[in-house]
Amino acid sequence: MLKFVHLLTAATLIMVGSVVAESPVPIEKVATVADLELEVAGQIETLEKLLGEEAKFEDNEKAIHQAIGVLACMGQAIAEHPGNKETKVQGPQLRDAALSYAEEESFQSATKALGVLKQAQAGECKTESKVEHAWDELIEMYPLMEEMNTRNAKLVRVMKRPRGKPDEPVHATTLAVLAIAMLADTSPVFDDADIPKWQGWSNEYRENMMKVADAVRAKDGTTARQWFDKANIACDQCHAEIRD
């Protein structure tokens, strides 16, 4: 089940100025609507492959959980994006469809969620969903970290020779969006005194990944790599002091 922040932690977040219910930074500064659309399409395609055979569900369960969590984050990002009228994707409905899988993690619930996800992608959901949703309830920390590892490997390949393709910076913008969820979810932090450190590293990671995306768009692999390395220094510091 998705984690809920303890009341004491929530109070601490308020005191240090973090906003959990919505993104602490304007989504349009983190990713374009086109970036988010491409990520949604890619994750839905991944889910379709992972759910191709029921017999392989258990083997694919971690990857399914990972894709579902990313889609929940993309849905919330689209929901909050001021340019969301430019896309057919229904962000709130996409988010809720992804979160519905967490209620009963089975092949049946996953295939049902996939059907609704595809409807939301096409703008065909008839249900109403609220725009507001807490960022710390979208994806669990383990699949979030696994997605970061997966995207890091893909980004390394892109940065070696960026070609200017629309999907190339999406690896970085997706990581920047996931960093918002990481910022909000302080459940891995056992000592409340360390929450500002966690938030600082999360912000630093997000900001550097946004710069990676900009450099990749400009086909400047060298600069992209410099910002990429700085982003991962924040990760290393966090693991050294908190996660490990």
N, C-alpha and C positions, 0 to 999 in steps of 0.2 A: 504494500500500500504506500501511497505517496506520503511523504513526511510533512508534519505540521510543526511549525516553530512553536516552542514552549512560550507561554505567556511572558515569562521573565525575559527570554531572548527577544521577543517582539517588543517589549518595553525598551530594552536596550537599543534595539534598532531605531526606534523612534527618537531616542535621546541623541544618537549619533547622526541622525538626519537621513537615514536610509528610507526609501519608499519601497514597500513590498508590493502594494496593490497594483502599481503600474510601473512601467520602466522608469528608472531614475534619470535616464537621458532620453531625449527625443529619438524615437525609433528611426525617423527619417535621416538622422545623422549617422546611424549605425549601418543601415542597409536600405537599398532602394526596393520599391515594390517588385521590380523585375527580378532582383536577387532572391527575394522571398518566394516568388512564384517558381523560379527555377529549382529552389531547394525543395519546395513542396512536391513538384513533379518528380524530382529525383528520388525522394523518400517513398512516395507512393509506388513508383516503379520497383523500388527495392522490396517493398512489402509484398507486392504482387508475386515476385519471384520467391520470396521466403515462404509464402503461404501457398505455393503451387501444389504441394503434396502434404496431406495431413500426417502421413507417416513420419515426416521429417520435422514436425512441429517442435518436438522437444529439443532436437539438435539446433534448431534455429531460434529458440525462444529468446535467448539473450539479444540476438541481433534484431529480433522483432520488437522487443522492449525498447531497444535503443532507437530504432526508427520511429516508433510511436512517440517517444519522449521528445525527439527533435521536432516532429510534426506539431506537437502541442505547443512548443515554443514558437514555431513559425506561425501558427494560428494566432497566438496572442500578439505577436509582432505585427501581423497584418491587421488585426483588430484595432490596434492602437495607432497604426500608421495613417497620417493625414491624407496620404495619397491612395488609400485603399479603394477608392471609387474607380481607380484605373484598372482594377483587376476583377475578374469574375469570382475569384476565390473568396469564400465567405469565412473570414478569419475566426470569429467566435464559434461558428458551427464546426469548423475544422478542429479547433482546440478541444471542444467538447466531445467530438467523435473519438479523438485520440485518447482522451482521458477516460472514456467509457470502457476501454480495454482494461484499464487498471482495476476495475471493479470485479472482474472475473477473468483472470488470465488463462484463457483456453483457446483452442483452435477456432471454436465456434464464435467466441466473442471477438477474436481477432479478425475473422473474415467478415463478421457483421460490421465491425468498426471500419474495415477497409471499404466496404460498400458505401458507408456514410461519408467517409473521407473523400471518396471519388465524387460523390454528389456535391460536397462542399467545394471541392476543387473546381467543379463545373458551374458553381453558383446555382445549384438546383435544390438545395435544402429548403424545406418548407417550415422547419421549426425555427423558433426564435431563441437566440442565445445572447446573454449579456456581454457587453464589451469588457467590463471589468473582471479581472481575475488575478489572484495572487501569483506572482512569478515564482515563489518558492514551492508551489504545488503543481508544477508543470512536468518536471523530469527529476528522477532520483539522481543522486550524485554519482553512483557507479556508472550507469549508462552514459551520463554526461561526460565523465572522464574518458570512457572508452571511445566516445565519438570524437573527443579532442585528439586522442591518439591516432584514430583512423584518419582524421582530417589533416593532422600534421604530416603524415606520410604522403598524402596526396598533394599538399601544398609544396612540399620539398621538390616533388617532380615538376610542378607547375613553375616554380621559381627558377629552375634551371634554364628554362626557355619559355617564357610567357609569349603566347601567340596572339593575345588580344581577343580570345574567345569569350563570349558572355558568361560562360559557366566557370571560368578560371577564378575570378575574385570571390565567387560564391562560397568557396571553402573557407575563406577568411571572414566573410560577413556572417556566415553561419556560426563560426566560432565566437564572433563578437556578440551575436545575439545570445548564444548559450552562456556567455560570461555574465549576462544580465541575470539569468536564472541562478548562476553560481553566486553572484553578489547577494541575491535575496535569500538564498538557502544557507543559513549559518549553522545548520544542524551538525556538520562535522566539527564545529568549533566547541570544544568542551569547556573552555575557560572564557567567560564573557569578556574578560579583559583583552582577549585576542581578536574579538570581532572587528575592531577597526583595522587590524592588520589584514584580516581576510578580505575585508571590503577594499582596502587599498590595493592589494594584489589583484583582485577581481577587476577593479577599475583600470589598473595599469595594463592588464592583459587585454581587456576589451579595446582600450585606446590604441594599443600597439597593433592589434589585429585589424582595426579600421585603417591604419596606415599601411599595413600589408596589402589590404584590398586596393587602396588607392595606387600603390606602386605597381601591383599586378595589372591593374587597368591601363597604366601607362607603359606597360611592357618593360618595366625596370626591375628585373629580377634581383639585381645586386642590392638595391635599396630595400626591396621587399624582404630579402633574407636578413638584412640588418634589423628591421623591425620585428621580424619573426623571432629572431634570437633573443631580442629584448623581452618579447612576450613570454617566452619560455623560461627566461631567468626568473620572472615573477612566479611561475609555476614551481620551479626548483626551490625558491625561497619558501614558498608555502609548504611544500612537502617536507622540507627540512625542519621547519619550526612547528607545523601543525599537523599535517596529514600523516606523516610517518612517525 
